[in-house]
Amino acid sequence: MNGPAVSRVVFVNRYFYPDLSATSQILTDLAFRLAAEGDEVIVLTGRQTYTDPKASLAPRERVSGVEVVRVRTTGFGRNRLLGRAIDYASFYVAALVKLLLVLRKGDVLVAKTDPPLMSVVAAFAAWLRGAKQVNWLQDLFPEVAVVLRPDLVNGSLARAAKAARDWSLRRARANVVLGTRMWDRVRLLGIPRAAIAMIPNWTDDRTILPVAHADNPLRREWGLDGKFVVSYSGNLGRAHEFRTILDAAYLLRDREDIVFLMIGGGAQLDHVREFVQDYGLTNVVERPYQPRERLPLSLGAGDLHLVSLVPGLEGCIVPSKFYGIAAAQRPTAFIGDHLLGEIGRLLHRFDCGRSFAVGDAAGLAGFIAELAQDRDRWERMGRNARRALDAEWSQEKAFERWRAVLTACATGARLQTEVGETAGVAYNPQLVADHEHRVEA
């Protein structure tokens, strides 16, 4: 990540170190790296953690050279929508007040998307203080909410939220997206190509390395020795599709050599538990989130990893867990939009897994059974995944791209918008509209 230091970078996101949520870890990696290279880095965040709304972290501290400023907010948590909305609103107000005190003219302000529409608050602060705004789009709101909760977010509310969000994207010097489908969606909003850069999320590919089964204590601890393990690791949220996975587990219920491992938690965990209990499945094992230092072992415990996404959310969310799977040198089965899905296209391009349409449990079960018997194919797909990661999505490459974006914004230079060979593949408004109409239907 060589290059001139940017004078001051201010990040804003609801969670930061020591929180272990995915977006927090990605931000922590980048902030610590910039500080180590001489940048003055400030992170404006909350005092809670993702899993503990009652936590009360220090209001201000310096960690690894980063000045961490934490604002006080309400702590109703994520379980109820009203409480979550109040938490969001309190963070907007507290963050705006603090940003107006912290920001200086010429600072680069990087706004992530937790809470949703944080880019709008950041745009006001950047405008008032003469800062240069970068939007780091982990997802697109309100589009995600319209798909997942149309009963709550639709009509005039959705249009108003979208108008405010689009205004904040137009004001920004740069909008960083995570994948080509997200790039396409942002272009279709009318954002100039020169204001969009694609930087996929990353994993710590220096510590997440292939672990042989014989060297993995978790396999023994969890009773997985001698099994072909089909693993889902991460958030079991509403954006992910699990019925196809559960139906595949049902179809393979008599295969004593195959087990499904569910690691994590989220809104759909109870649904998974109910299905397992209702159908008496003994081939599904559940484990909680694992500490970050155990991630190489937990990822290595699986033979085949599962990634899923509701098809209507393609381009709004990119399932970044794929990069950790690739680092662990394991193949992936993706369930979602198998025609134009971001992950599905990567699996096909690099021959490191297979993609399946929602509902194709028989196809998924067949693929699992095939890989369980064909270890040569399994090993080849795993090696292909790691090679692709090293060539395309390493942490170092991501840091270099971020350095280029921040430097361009600080100096007024032209933004490098390279997004790889699949750039603009779907940037055909009629193609995208027709495909998404079929998906929604």
C-alpha positions in Angstrom: 0.0 0.0 0.0 2.7 2.4 -1.0 1.9 6.0 -1.8 1.7 9.5 -0.2 0.0 9.7 3.1 -3.4 11.5 3.1 -3.3 14.3 5.7 -6.5 13.4 7.6 -9.0 10.6 7.1 -12.2 10.5 9.1 -14.3 7.3 9.0 -17.8 7.0 10.3 -19.5 3.7 11.0 -21.6 2.5 13.9 -19.2 -0.3 14.8 -15.4 -0.4 15.1 -12.7 -2.3 17.0 -13.0 -4.3 19.3 -16.3 -5.2 17.7 -16.1 -8.4 15.6 -18.9 -7.8 13.0 -17.8 -8.1 9.4 -18.0 -4.4 8.4 -16.2 -3.5 11.7 -13.3 -5.8 10.9 -12.9 -4.5 7.4 -12.9 -0.9 8.6 -10.5 -1.8 11.4 -8.0 -3.4 9.0 -8.0 -0.3 6.7 -7.9 2.3 9.5 -5.0 0.5 11.3 -3.1 0.2 8.0 -3.4 3.8 7.1 -2.3 4.9 10.6 0.7 2.7 10.4 1.7 4.4 7.1 1.6 7.8 8.6 -2.0 9.1 8.0 -3.9 10.9 10.7 -6.9 8.6 11.1 -10.0 9.3 13.1 -12.9 6.8 13.5 -16.2 8.1 14.6 -18.3 5.2 15.9 -20.7 4.1 18.6 -20.0 2.8 22.1 -21.9 -0.5 21.6 -21.0 -3.7 19.8 -23.0 -5.6 17.2 -23.9 -8.4 19.6 -24.3 -6.2 22.8 -26.4 -3.1 22.5 -25.8 -2.5 26.3 -22.0 -2.4 25.9 -20.4 0.9 26.8 -16.9 1.2 25.3 -14.6 4.1 26.1 -15.8 7.5 24.7 -12.3 8.2 23.4 -9.1 6.3 23.0 -6.1 5.7 20.7 -5.7 2.2 19.3 -2.9 1.3 17.0 -2.4 4.9 16.0 -6.1 5.5 15.3 -8.0 8.1 17.2 -11.3 6.5 18.1 -14.2 8.8 19.0 -17.3 7.0 20.3 -20.7 8.7 20.6 -23.5 7.8 23.0 -26.7 6.5 21.5 -29.8 4.6 22.6 -29.3 0.8 23.1 -32.6 -0.9 22.2 -30.7 -3.4 20.0 -31.6 -5.2 16.7 -34.5 -7.4 17.9 -37.3 -5.0 17.3 -37.7 -2.7 14.3 -38.9 0.3 16.3 -36.0 0.0 18.7 -33.5 -0.3 15.9 -34.9 2.7 14.2 -34.5 4.8 17.4 -30.9 3.5 17.7 -30.3 4.6 14.1 -31.8 8.1 14.7 -29.8 8.7 17.8 -26.6 7.7 16.0 -27.4 10.1 13.1 -27.9 13.1 15.5 -24.9 12.3 17.7 -22.6 11.6 14.7 -23.6 14.8 12.9 -22.9 16.9 16.0 -19.5 15.2 16.5 -18.6 15.4 12.8 -19.2 19.1 12.9 -16.7 19.4 15.8 -14.1 17.0 14.4 -14.0 17.8 10.7 -11.6 20.3 9.1 -11.6 21.8 5.7 -9.8 19.4 3.3 -10.3 16.2 5.4 -11.4 13.1 3.6 -14.6 11.8 5.2 -15.4 8.1 4.5 -18.9 7.1 5.4 -20.0 3.5 5.5 -23.6 2.3 5.4 -24.2 1.3 9.0 -26.6 2.8 9.8 -28.4 3.1 6.5 -28.4 6.5 4.9 -25.3 7.5 6.9 -24.0 9.0 3.6 -26.8 11.6 3.8 -25.7 12.8 7.3 -22.0 12.7 6.2 -22.9 14.8 3.1 -24.3 17.5 5.2 -21.3 17.5 7.5 -18.8 17.5 4.6 -20.7 20.3 2.9 -20.7 22.5 6.0 -17.1 21.8 6.9 -15.5 21.7 3.4 -14.5 18.1 3.7 -14.2 15.6 0.7 -16.7 12.8 1.0 -16.2 9.1 0.0 -19.2 6.7 0.3 -18.1 3.1 1.1 -21.2 1.2 0.0 -21.5 -2.1 1.8 -25.1 -2.2 0.6 -27.8 -0.1 -1.1 -30.6 1.2 1.0 -33.6 1.6 0.6 -33.4 -1.1 -2.1 -32.5 -3.8 0.4 -35.4 -2.8 2.6 -37.9 -2.7 -0.3 -37.0 -6.3 -1.1 -37.0 -7.6 2.4 -39.7 -5.5 4.1 -42.0 -4.1 1.5 -44.7 -3.9 4.1 -42.6 -1.2 6.0 -40.5 0.5 3.3 -42.4 1.3 0.1 -44.1 4.1 -1.8 -43.4 7.6 -0.8 -41.1 6.6 2.1 -38.8 4.5 -0.2 -38.8 7.3 -2.8 -37.8 9.9 -0.3 -35.1 7.8 1.1 -33.8 7.0 -2.3 -33.8 10.7 -3.3 -31.8 11.6 -0.2 -29.3 8.7 -0.8 -28.8 9.6 -4.5 -28.1 13.2 -3.5 -25.4 12.1 -1.2 -23.9 9.8 -3.9 -23.8 12.7 -6.4 -22.1 15.0 -3.9 -19.3 12.5 -3.1 -15.9 12.6 -4.7 -15.9 8.9 -4.8 -18.4 6.0 -4.3 -16.7 2.7 -3.5 -18.7 -0.4 -4.4 -18.0 -4.0 -3.7 -18.7 -5.7 -7.0 -19.6 -5.4 -10.7 -23.3 -5.8 -10.1 -23.3 -3.1 -7.5 -21.2 -0.9 -9.9 -23.9 -1.4 -12.5 -26.7 -0.4 -10.1 -24.9 2.7 -9.0 -24.3 3.7 -12.6 -28.0 3.2 -13.4 -28.7 5.8 -10.6 -27.0 8.3 -12.9 -23.7 8.5 -10.9 -20.8 9.3 -13.3 -18.4 6.5 -14.0 -15.6 8.7 -12.9 -17.1 8.9 -9.4 -17.3 5.1 -8.9 -14.5 2.8 -7.8 -14.8 -1.0 -7.2 -12.9 -2.4 -4.2 -14.1 -5.8 -3.1 -14.1 -6.5 0.7 -11.2 -8.6 1.7 -10.1 -11.2 4.2 -6.8 -11.6 6.0 -5.2 -13.9 3.5 -1.9 -13.8 5.4 -3.4 -15.6 8.4 -6.3 -17.5 6.8 -4.4 -20.3 5.1 -5.3 -23.9 4.1 -5.4 -26.2 7.1 -5.3 -29.9 6.6 -8.0 -31.9 8.4 -5.4 -33.8 10.4 -4.0 -30.5 11.7 -7.4 -28.9 12.6 -8.4 -29.4 16.3 -11.9 -28.1 15.6 -12.7 -31.1 13.4 -12.0 -33.4 16.3 -13.6 -31.1 18.9 -16.8 -30.9 16.9 -16.9 -34.6 16.0 -16.3 -34.0 12.3 -13.5 -36.4 11.6 -14.2 -38.7 8.7 -17.0 -36.5 7.5 -17.5 -34.4 4.3 -18.5 -31.1 5.9 -20.8 -28.7 4.1 -20.4 -25.4 6.0 -22.3 -22.1 6.3 -20.3 -19.5 8.3 -21.5 -16.1 9.2 -24.7 -14.1 9.5 -28.0 -16.1 9.0 -29.8 -12.9 8.0 -33.0 -12.1 6.1 -30.9 -11.3 3.0 -29.8 -15.0 2.7 -31.8 -17.9 1.4 -31.8 -21.1 3.5 -34.7 -23.2 2.4 -32.7 -24.6 -0.5 -29.8 -25.5 1.9 -32.1 -27.1 4.4 -33.9 -29.1 1.7 -30.6 -30.4 0.4 -29.7 -31.5 4.0 -33.0 -33.3 4.1 -32.3 -35.1 0.8 -28.9 -36.2 2.1 -30.2 -37.1 5.6 -29.2 -40.8 5.1 -25.6 -40.1 4.1 -23.7 -40.7 7.3 -20.5 -39.4 5.7 -22.0 -35.9 5.0 -22.8 -33.3 7.6 -24.0 -29.7 7.4 -22.2 -27.3 9.8 -23.9 -23.9 10.6 -21.6 -21.4 12.2 -23.0 -18.0 13.3 -26.3 -16.4 14.2 -28.9 -14.1 13.0 -32.6 -13.5 12.2 -33.1 -16.8 10.5 -31.3 -19.0 13.0 -34.6 -19.9 14.8 -36.1 -20.9 11.4 -33.1 -23.2 10.7 -33.5 -24.8 14.2 -37.2 -25.3 13.7 -36.7 -27.0 10.3 -34.0 -29.3 11.8 -36.3 -30.2 14.7 -39.5 -30.7 12.6 -37.8 -33.0 10.2 -35.6 -34.8 12.7 -32.4 -34.0 10.9 -29.3 -35.4 12.6 -26.9 -34.3 9.9 -27.0 -30.6 10.8 -24.6 -29.3 13.5 -24.8 -25.7 14.9 -22.0 -23.7 16.4 -21.8 -20.1 17.5 -19.7 -17.3 15.9 -16.0 -18.1 16.3 -13.4 -15.5 17.5 -11.4 -14.0 14.6 -8.2 -15.8 15.6 -10.0 -19.1 15.1 -11.3 -18.2 11.7 -8.6 -20.2 9.8 -9.6 -23.3 11.8 -13.4 -22.8 11.5 -13.2 -22.1 7.7 -10.8 -25.0 7.4 -13.2 -27.3 9.2 -15.5 -27.2 6.1 -14.9 -29.1 2.9 -17.5 -27.2 0.9 -18.8 -23.7 1.9 -22.3 -22.3 1.2 -23.0 -18.8 0.2 -26.6 -17.6 -0.4 -28.3 -14.4 -1.4 -32.0 -13.5 -2.1 -31.9 -13.0 -5.9 -33.6 -9.6 -5.8 -30.7 -8.3 -3.7 -28.0 -8.9 -6.4 -26.1 -5.6 -6.8 -27.4 -4.3 -3.4 -25.3 -6.7 -1.3 -22.2 -8.7 -2.1 -21.6 -11.8 0.1 -18.0 -11.0 1.1 -17.6 -14.3 3.0 -16.6 -15.8 -0.3 -13.1 -14.3 0.1 -12.4 -16.0 3.4 -13.5 -19.3 1.9 -11.2 -18.8 -1.0 -8.3 -18.0 1.3 -9.0 -21.3 3.2 -8.6 -23.0 -0.2 -12.2 -24.4 -0.2 -14.8 -24.5 -3.0 -18.1 -22.7 -2.8 -21.7 -23.5 -3.6 -23.7 -20.4 -4.2 -27.5 -20.3 -4.0 -29.2 -17.3 -5.5 -29.2 -15.6 -8.9 -27.3 -18.3 -10.8 -27.4 -16.4 -14.1 -26.1 -12.9 -13.3 -25.1 -13.3 -9.6 -21.8 -11.7 -8.6 -20.5 -14.8 -6.8 -21.9 -17.3 -9.3 -20.0 -15.5 -12.1 -16.8 -15.7 -10.1 -17.2 -19.4 -9.4 -17.8 -20.1 -13.1 -14.9 -17.8 -14.2 -12.3 -19.4 -11.9 -13.8 -23.0 -11.7 -13.9 -22.9 -7.9 -17.4 -24.0 -7.2 -21.0 -24.1 -8.6 -24.0 -21.9 -8.5 -27.6 -23.0 -8.1 -31.0 -21.4 -8.4 -33.2 -20.9 -5.4 -35.2 -24.1 -5.0 -32.7 -26.4 -6.7 -32.1 -28.5 -3.6 -31.7 -31.6 -5.8 -29.0 -30.0 -7.8 -27.2 -28.8 -4.7 -27.5 -32.2 -3.0 -26.1 -33.9 -6.1 -23.1 -31.5 -6.3 -22.4 -32.1 -2.6 -22.5 -35.9 -3.1 -20.3 -35.7 -6.2 -17.6 -33.6 -4.4 -17.7 -36.0 -1.4 -16.7 -38.8 -3.7 -14.3 -37.0 -6.1 -11.5 -35.7 -3.9 -9.4 -34.7 -7.0 -12.1 -32.4 -8.2 -12.6 -31.0 -4.7 -8.8 -30.3 -4.3 -8.7 -28.7 -7.8 -11.6 -26.3 -7.1 -10.0 -25.3 -3.7 -6.6 -24.6 -5.3 -8.4 -22.5 -8.0 -10.1 -20.5 -5.3 -6.9 -19.7 -3.5 -5.1 -18.8 -6.8 -7.9 -16.5 -7.8 -7.8 -14.8 -4.4 -4.0 -14.2 -4.6 -4.3 -12.8 -8.1 -7.5 -10.7 -7.8 -8.7 -10.0 -4.3 -5.8 -10.1 -1.8 -5.8 -7.8 1.1 -2.7 -6.0 -0.2 -4.4 -5.3 -3.5 -7.4 -3.9 -1.7 -5.2 -1.6 0.4 -3.5 -0.3 -2.7 -6.8 0.5 -4.3 -7.9 2.3 -1.2 -4.7 4.3 -1.1 -5.3 5.4 -4.7 -8.9 6.4 -4.0 -8.0 8.4 -0.9 -5.0 10.1 -2.5 -7.1 11.1 -5.6 -9.8 12.6 -3.4 -7.3 14.5 -1.2 -5.4 15.9 -4.1 -8.1 16.4 -6.7 -6.5 13.9 -9.1 -8.6 11.8 -11.4 -10.1 8.8 -9.7 -9.0 5.4 -11.0 -12.2 3.5 -11.7 -10.8 0.1 -12.9 -13.2 -2.7 -11.9 -11.7 -5.6 -13.8 -12.7 -7.5 -16.9 -16.3 -7.8 -15.9 -16.8 -4.0 -15.6 -20.1 -2.9 -17.2 -21.1 -6.4 -18.1 -24.6 -5.7 -17.0 -24.6 -2.0 -17.7 -27.3 -2.3 -20.2 -30.4 -0.7 -18.6 -32.9 -2.9 -20.6 -30.9 -6.1 -19.8 -30.8 -5.3 -16.1 -34.5 -4.3 -16.0 -35.6 -7.4 -17.9 -33.5 -9.8 -15.8 -34.6 -8.2 -12.5 -38.2 -8.4 -13.6 -37.9 -12.1 -14.1 -36.2 -12.6 -10.8 -38.9 -10.7 -8.9 -41.6 -12.7 -10.8 
